[in-house]
């Protein structure tokens, strides 16, 4: 197998997605790796059953609409459960979290911390509970991403022993990347950084 190829995630281990999910195989692999990482951290941290379930659900639902078309994303993100206000000012790549949160709200999901984790997982949020912070880290540290594999693996291995320290480092690295690439910094990201440094 070439080093750039990714093995298919075994169907038996793949997290179950909602019927309305719009994801290709590559995205399914990412979702499976994020969920597996969250499950591993939850076990290492000895989370109670409810919190561990919330972490698992955050992993399997966070990118459930990642491959949906922009019109559908804008429609759902502006829905009452989207929680981001005027979606016309947001770039398309930021809409899948709010859209998924809206779909889940429509279906009766009421775990606010879980919905906030999914809604803001691409940019961060200063008022996150632990599930939001864990999802933000897992989305960045999952082993299928090709950049800085050794550094990211090191951070992932230390989440259980230094959750807050690793989280701060992940936020810093993501901010560094955004600045280096000339990307816009969202107010939520800035507020998150100001709240943890």
N, C-alpha and C positions, 0 to 999 in steps of 0.2 A: 504494500500500500504506500503511495507517495505521501510525503510528509504533509502536504497541503490537503490531503483527503481526510475526511472525518468519518469515523465509523458510524453506521446507523445506530440510533439508540434502540435497544431491544424493546419491542412492542409491549412486553409484559411489564417493563419498568417505566414506560412512558406515562406521564400524568394524564389523567382524563381531562379533556377540554370541554367547555360548554358547546352545545349544538351550534351556537351562533359564532363560534370562533372562526377567524379567517387567518390561517397560518399555513405556510408551505413547510416542506420537510426540513429545510435548514432551520427555520424558526422553531419547529417542534423540538429539534435537537437542543437548541438554546434553552427553551423552556424546561426541558427535562434536566439539563445540567444545572440550571439555576435552582430548580426544585430539589434536586438531589443534594446540592450544597446546603440549602436551607435546612433540609431534613437532618443532614449530618451535624450541622451546628446546633440545632435544637436538641439532638440527642446528647451531644457533648456538654451542653449547658444545663441539661437536666430540666428542660422546660416542662411545665405541666401540660396535660393533654390539650386543653383549650388553646394555649398559646402556640404549641407545636402545630396544631391544626391550622391556625391562622397563618403561620409561616409557610406551611405547605401550600395552602390556598393562594397566598400571595405569589408564590413561585409559579404555580400552574396557570394563574389567571392574568398575570401582569402584562403579557404580550399577546393575549388572546385575539386582539384585533390589529396586531402589528402589520399584517399584510392586507388589511382592508383598504378600499379606495378612499381617497381624500374626502369626497362628498359624504360618504357614510360616516367617516370619522368626525367630520365637522358637525353633522346632524346629531350624532350621539353625544359628542363632547359639549354641545350647547344645551343638551337636555338637562332637566333639573338635577340629575345625579352626577353630572359631569363636574360641577363645582369649580369651574375656571372662569366664569364670566364670559366676556366677549371673545369667542374663538377666532374671529376674523383677523386678529392681530397675532395669532400664534402660528408658528411654522407647522407644516403637516406632520413632521416627525415627532412633535410633542403631543399630538392629539390622541394617540392610541391608549394612553393611560386613563385620561379623563373619559374617553369613550367606553372603555371596559368598565370603569367604575359606574358609569351611568347604566350600562346594560345590567350589571350585577344588582344595582339599586332597584331597577325596574323589576327584576326577578325576586326581590324581597330580601336581598342581602342587607343586613343592618349593622354589621361590625364596622363601626366608624374608623377605627385604627387600621383595619385591613383595607377599607376603601381608600383611605388617605394614602396608604403605602402604594397602592396600585395607581391612584390618580397622579401622584407626584414622582413616580420612580425615575423618570428621565431627568428631572431637574433638582430634586430634593425639596425638603420642606422643614422649616425650623421647628414646627410643632409635632413632628413625628414621634410616635411611640417606638418601642424597640423593633416591631415588625417592619416599619418603614425603613429604619436604618439597616436592618438585616437584608431586606430586599435590595436596597441601593448598593450594598456591598456585593451581594451575590450576583447581581446583574453585571457588575464590573469585573468581579474576580473569577467568574465561571471559567473552567479550563479550556473551553472551546475557542476563546478569543486568542488571536495570534500575537498580539503585542506583549512585550515584557513578560513572557511566561514564567520565568523564575521568580521575578519580583512579586508578581500577582499570586503565585502559588505559596510563596513565603507568607504573604499577608493572609491569605485564606486559611493557612494552617494555624494562624495565631488569633483568629477571631474569638475562639472559646476562652482563651487565656487573657486577652486584652481587647475586648469588644470595643470600648470607647476609643482606645488608641488607634486601632485598625480603622475604625470608622473615620476618625479625623484624617488619617493618612489617605484614605480613599477619596474623601471630599477634596483634599488638597491636590491630589493627582488629577482628579477630573477637572478641577478649576484650572490647573496648570495647562492641561491639554487644550481646554477651551480658549484660553488666552493665547497660547502658542499658535493655534489654528485660526485665530481671528474670529472666533465664534462669539455670538452675543451671550452675555450673562443675564440670566433671568432674575428678577427680584427675589424669587423664592430661593434660588441658589445662593445669592449674596446673603440673605437673611440666615440661611442655614450655616454658612461659614462664620458669620459674625456671632452666631449663637454657640459655636463649639470651640473657637480658638482661644 
